Amino acid sequence: MKILSYGATGSQGHPVAQKLLAAAHQVRVLTRDPSKVQGLDGAEVITGDMSDQASLKTASEGQEGVFLHIPFFTPSPTDGLTYANNALAAAKDAGVKLVVWNASGEISEARSGNPAFDVRLDILEAIQNSGIPYIVLQPTAYMENFLGPWTREEIVNDNTFAYPTPLEVKMAWIATEDIGTFAVYAFAHPELAPLNLKVSGPERLNGEEIAERFSRALGREITFRAMPPEEFGEKLDAVFPGMGQGAAQGYAMAYEHPDRFSSHVDLEAALAKMPVELTTLEQWVTKHAPAFATSEVEHA
């Protein structure tokens, strides 16, 4: 199948494009900077921007499927809806047969008042009203978050897994490459449309259980520390300026309502629809073990 893959140079979209190529699809990627397209041998590269309808029209021509991914960090949440509407209009004009959208998180049933999250409801409505067959994937949090300095540095320096959730919170983390696995299955089974599916990794774990998986994969004892949300916000701000306060407020909810913050995904139902093999946390840590090597190992 000929598939236009959005976001293929980013941490979420790149593994998807790789999986689609490995499944022998003809993949076209849209990017503002072609020099950033790495590790996607065989992909066709189109220069464009999701704010530019003309470039999306060109990128969509002749495509049978679209993997849609909207950047979470946009100048304003309304930009995300604009990007989605532009992509959907181009896909409709091109006669695309299936859109697979990675919502990059759970879509709330009601508006929360946080525009960054509520825009997902607007995008979902736009997809549903587009007239294009669609499959929506709502993933839980990504394991790749653990590579961020807010978590990785303490594992490296102190053998401590620190995350801003209390022990009562149990989350089902998912590897980004598994979104690619779900996407490949979706494009192979367009008859599943319309489908809106919550997906996750195979395990629902609390902080101590996550630390235990890190211990097994890395061959050294890793302990858990419940990081205060304010500390997490400060660390996030150092990487993504301006995002810290909102993130801290969000994770404060984990301490106030741990069960509500925990993952509640019916994975058995999801796998009944899409029977794919998923990555365990231990497998993921083993794959990324060099990133968590201790300072002593790094300087040996």
KOLBA-647174 format. One record per residue (C-alpha): residue in one letter; x, y, z. Coordinates in steps of 0.001 Angstrom, whole numbers, plus 500000, padded with zeros to 6 digits. Layout:
BEGIN
A|X|Y|Z
...
END
This chain:
BEGIN
M|500000|500000|500000
K|501123|503561|499301
I|501138|505368|502655
L|501868|508964|503581
S|503421|509005|507050
Y|503363|512237|509030
G|505868|512927|511802
A|508418|510451|510480
T|511400|512471|511706
G|510082|512608|515287
S|510443|510194|518180
Q|506869|508946|517834
G|506505|508830|514060
H|509947|507508|513094
P|509424|503950|514433
V|506070|503834|512645
A|507613|504718|509284
Q|510311|502087|509887
K|507701|499423|510633
L|505687|500343|507538
L|508795|500097|505355
A|509695|496739|506904
A|506198|495513|506032
A|506909|496335|502356
H|504623|499377|502122
Q|505566|502224|499797
V|506125|504984|502336
R|506127|508700|501617
V|507188|511044|504434
L|506500|514751|504790
T|509111|516908|506473
R|510120|520549|506652
D|513795|519533|506627
P|514763|516557|504401
S|518202|516390|506051
K|516487|515088|509194
V|515187|511974|507451
Q|517504|509250|508726
G|517169|505458|508860
L|514259|505343|506429
D|515907|503833|503370
G|513413|503387|500570
A|511033|506111|501730
E|510036|508916|499383
V|510662|512315|500962
I|508388|515298|500317
T|509269|518739|501628
G|506318|520488|503189
D|504610|521797|506298
M|501312|520824|507903
S|500297|524486|507913
D|500723|524619|504120
Q|497710|523087|502368
A|499411|523096|498984
S|502303|520929|500176
L|499889|518498|501859
K|497902|518229|498648
T|501087|517331|496775
A|502142|514830|499457
S|498733|513129|499490
E|498373|512633|495742
G|498369|508957|494786
Q|498363|507733|498388
E|496045|504961|499569
G|496632|505380|503285
V|497688|508119|505701
F|499334|507687|509069
L|498411|510879|510872
H|500436|512246|513746
I|499969|515771|515064
P|502860|517319|517051
F|501969|517727|520720
F|504209|520764|521113
T|502655|523357|518788
P|502630|527156|519165
S|498998|526846|520266
P|496523|523918|520574
T|494430|525378|517768
D|497382|524813|515448
G|497016|521075|516039
L|493423|521164|514815
T|494459|523258|511804
Y|497142|520711|510910
A|494622|517877|511188
N|492027|519659|509062
N|494631|520415|506397
A|495797|516786|506308
L|492251|515431|506198
A|491199|517800|503400
A|494225|516772|501339
A|493566|513083|502031
K|489916|513387|501026
D|490782|515183|497785
A|493347|512460|496999
G|490853|509637|497568
V|492749|508130|500508
K|491094|504889|501624
L|492205|504786|505270
V|493531|507219|507880
V|495268|505794|510953
W|495655|508453|513649
N|497997|508175|516606
A|496293|510398|519184
S|499523|510396|521268
G|497529|509686|524398
E|494091|508997|525769
I|491141|510981|524459
S|488968|512089|527363
E|485230|511554|527149
A|484645|515132|528316
R|486652|518336|528084
S|489153|518847|530883
G|489759|522549|530383
N|493346|521880|529262
P|493474|522949|525571
A|496519|520763|524862
F|494464|517661|525666
D|490991|518848|524667
V|492176|519414|521087
R|492196|515626|520707
L|488404|515689|520959
D|488313|518289|518176
I|490631|516246|515960
L|488612|513080|516585
E|485435|514894|515562
A|487149|516190|512427
I|488264|512657|511494
Q|484804|511239|512130
N|483216|513948|509986
S|485752|513660|507155
G|484045|510757|505441
I|487371|508887|505257
P|487507|505414|506864
Y|489616|505691|509999
I|491315|503788|512796
V|492280|505747|515911
L|494981|504520|518295
Q|494972|505960|521816
P|498254|504883|523449
T|499202|505065|527088
A|502441|506802|528124
Y|505578|505923|526181
M|508488|503988|527632
E|510715|506425|525758
N|509815|509027|528409
F|512317|507210|530627
L|515100|508376|528305
G|514396|511974|529313
P|516921|513562|531698
W|514254|513778|534408
T|514489|509965|534751
R|517570|508728|532913
E|520150|510750|534888
E|519161|509301|538265
I|519252|505767|536902
V|522744|506401|535549
N|524134|508267|538560
D|522205|506899|541549
N|520621|503599|540416
T|517263|505193|541156
F|514163|505170|538988
A|512492|508511|539728
Y|509077|509415|538358
P|506364|511828|539588
T|503810|509185|540557
P|503068|507641|543962
L|503349|503906|544495
E|499565|503554|544243
V|499620|504512|540556
K|499842|501599|538120
M|500503|502457|534488
A|500698|500369|531326
W|503612|501882|529399
I|503974|501270|525666
A|507034|501298|523380
T|506776|503703|520444
E|507714|500925|518048
D|504569|499082|519121
I|502483|501932|517718
G|504160|501030|514444
T|503170|497406|514973
F|499551|498431|515523
A|499688|500726|512479
V|500994|497959|510227
Y|498149|495718|511375
A|495617|498511|510816
F|496690|499143|507227
A|496569|495394|506560
H|493007|495266|507906
P|491107|498328|506648
E|487877|496443|507250
L|488288|497273|510948
A|487322|500889|510227
P|485752|502787|511839
L|487619|501891|515007
N|488682|503925|518033
L|490962|501821|520219
K|492842|502354|523473
V|496151|500473|523332
S|498971|499856|525794
G|501974|497724|526533
P|501509|494244|528010
E|502141|495161|531688
R|500435|497441|534223
L|503115|498419|536735
N|503719|500654|539738
G|507012|502448|540415
E|508623|499619|542338
E|507673|497093|539668
I|509167|499338|536989
A|512378|499616|539036
E|512440|495826|539322
R|512244|495481|535500
F|515121|497932|535168
S|517106|495911|537729
R|516682|492680|535788
A|517489|494241|532425
L|520512|496218|533619
G|521909|493600|536015
R|522113|495973|538986
E|519677|497008|541680
I|517477|499964|540803
T|515217|501460|543476
F|512131|503638|543067
R|511737|507263|544156
A|508403|509068|543893
M|509535|512408|542474
P|507541|515470|543624
P|505562|516886|540663
E|507139|520335|541165
E|510611|518834|540740
F|509519|517079|537575
G|508134|520350|536238
E|511456|522091|536817
K|513365|519328|535040
L|510914|519360|532125
D|511180|523137|531806
A|514930|522778|531343
V|514259|520738|528185
F|510910|522125|527032
P|510650|525696|528336
G|507161|526642|529404
M|505848|523079|529713
G|506839|522448|533325
Q|503985|524092|535188
G|501264|522308|533249
A|503031|518976|533605
A|503488|519478|537339
Q|499800|520253|537709
G|498915|517142|535739
Y|501096|514856|537827
A|499776|516426|541032
M|496534|514662|540114
A|498382|511366|540419
Y|498888|512039|544109
E|495341|513290|544640
H|493558|510591|542616
P|495996|507700|542001
D|493371|505286|540659
R|492039|507846|538193
F|495603|508572|537027
S|496386|504861|536633
S|495979|503131|533261
H|492654|501410|532648
V|493019|499823|529225
D|491160|496671|528241
L|494202|495205|526534
E|492505|491844|526004
A|489786|493581|523983
A|492371|495589|522031
L|494360|492487|521140
A|491155|490715|520119
K|490769|493440|517485
M|494471|493657|516650
P|496382|490519|517711
V|499951|491844|517710
E|503051|491057|519754
L|503943|493767|522255
T|507210|494814|523912
T|507621|494242|527661
L|509375|496886|529727
E|512276|494530|530451
Q|512727|493932|526715
W|512654|497671|526080
V|515217|498457|528807
T|517493|495680|527536
K|517384|497218|524054
H|518224|500670|525453
A|520674|499478|528122
P|523618|501603|526827
A|521604|504749|527558
F|521335|503686|531208
A|524933|502590|531726
T|526483|503882|534941
S|529041|506678|534857
E|531704|504154|535885
V|530908|501961|532887
E|530795|504925|530520
H|534264|506077|531605
A|535863|502657|531941
END
